[in-house]
Amino acid sequence: MRDDRSSPAPDVPVTLADGRRLPLSDFWRAQTLVLVFLRHFG
């Protein structure tokens, strides 16, 4: 299995709550970004 932890995240568009779309890279341009993925069970 290949270790991709050092690979950059894809620069995909993200839709904000107000409807604006920004590239993911805009969020870590000025500071560190932590992405959290939640899955709803139930």
Secondary structure, DSSP 8 states (H G I E B T S, - for coil): ----TTS-----EEE-TTS-EEEGGGGTSSS-----------
